[in-house]
Amino acid sequence: MTSLIEQAKQKAAYQAVDEHVLPEHRVIGVGSGSTVVHVVARLLQRDPALNAKTVFVPTSFQSRGLLLDGGLTVGDVEQYSNIDVTIDGADEVDAQLNAIKGGGAAHLQEKVVAEAAKKFIIVADFRKDSKVLGEQWTKGVPVEVVPFAWRAVLKKLQALGSSEAKLRMAVAKAGPVVTDNGNFIIDAPFGLIHDPVKVLRDVKLITGVVEVGLFCNMAEVAYFGCEDGSVTVRTK
Ligand SMILES: O=C(CO)[C@H](O)[C@H](O)COP(=O)(O)O
C-alpha cells in the first residue's frame, strides 16, 4: 500500500505535470529526487506521440536514468538552453517560494536547468511546506564545494554563523558524498533563514563554493500534496 507521504508526492507531481506540461512544449527540464519519480511516471502516461516530439533535460544521474528507462529522449542544457518548463522537488519551501534544495546533492545541475526554463515549478509533500526556511529542514543548506577547498570553505561557513556546518558523508562508501560533478557537499545549518537571498550571496562569495542549495525568487508555483489527499497550490 502506498504511504500517505508517497500519495502526497504523487498527487502534487501529477497535478503539476497536468497543469504545466503542455502539448506544444518541446523541451522539459526534469529535477531529481523521490517526488520527481512521480513526475516522470505522469509524463510517461501522456500520448507517446507527444513524448516522441519532446526532449527531456535531466538534472542528475538519477533523473537521467528515470528518463532513459522510460524510453524518453534526453538532452542537456548545452544543446537545449531554452527549456519550456522545469519541474523539480525541494527539501523545503517558504511562503515566498524560496526553496532549499540539494538533499540529493544534485542542486548545481538542478539550478542550471531551472534557470534555463521559462517556468520553474516545485512539487513536494506537506512536510516541505514552511513559512520560513529552516523550520522543517534542519540539516542545513547544501553547499557544493570543490574537494580541495572543503576545509577552507567549512571555516568560512562557521565564521558566517553556521557553527554546525559539516561535510556530508556517504552511507555505503567510506568518505564523503561525491556529487555527479565530482565535488563534495557541506551541509550548513543557519537556523531560521529570514533573508535567504543574503545567505545565498554570502555563501556563494566564498571561494571554492560551486553552488548553494538556496533557490531564491525562482519558482513560479509550488504544489504541495497534503495529508488529506488534497493539493495546495502556492503561487508567487
Ligand atoms: O534537491 C533535490 C536533490 O538535490 C531534491 O529535489 C530534494 O532533495 C527533494 O527530494 P525528494 O523529492 O526525494 O524529497
The ligand as an SDF file (V2000), in Angstrom:
LIG
                    3D

 14 13  0  0  0  0  0  0  0  0999 V2000
   17.0220   18.9140   -4.3520 O   0  0  0  0  0  0  0  0  0  0  0  0
   16.9020   17.7320   -4.5310 C   0  0  0  0  0  0  0  0  0  0  0  0
   18.0350   16.8520   -4.8860 C   0  0  0  0  0  0  0  0  0  0  0  0
   19.2320   17.5560   -4.9060 O   0  0  0  0  0  0  0  0  0  0  0  0
   15.5710   17.0980   -4.3890 C   0  0  0  0  0  0  0  0  0  0  0  0
   14.6810   17.7080   -5.2530 O   0  0  0  0  0  0  0  0  0  0  0  0
   15.1390   17.2660   -2.9620 C   0  0  0  0  0  0  0  0  0  0  0  0
   16.1080   16.6680   -2.1250 O   0  0  0  0  0  0  0  0  0  0  0  0
   13.7630   16.6430   -2.7010 C   0  0  0  0  0  0  0  0  0  0  0  0
   13.8350   15.2730   -2.8470 O   0  0  0  0  0  0  0  0  0  0  0  0
   12.6040   14.3350   -2.5270 P   0  0  0  0  0  0  0  0  0  0  0  0
   11.5810   14.5760   -3.5890 O   0  0  0  0  0  0  0  0  0  0  0  0
   13.1810   12.9430   -2.5670 O   0  0  0  0  0  0  0  0  0  0  0  0
   12.1060   14.6810   -1.1590 O   0  0  0  0  0  0  0  0  0  0  0  0
  1  2  2  0
  2  3  1  0
  2  5  1  0
  3  4  1  0
  5  6  1  0
  5  7  1  0
  7  8  1  0
  7  9  1  0
  9 10  1  0
 10 11  1  0
 11 12  2  0
 11 13  1  0
 11 14  1  0
M  END
$$$$
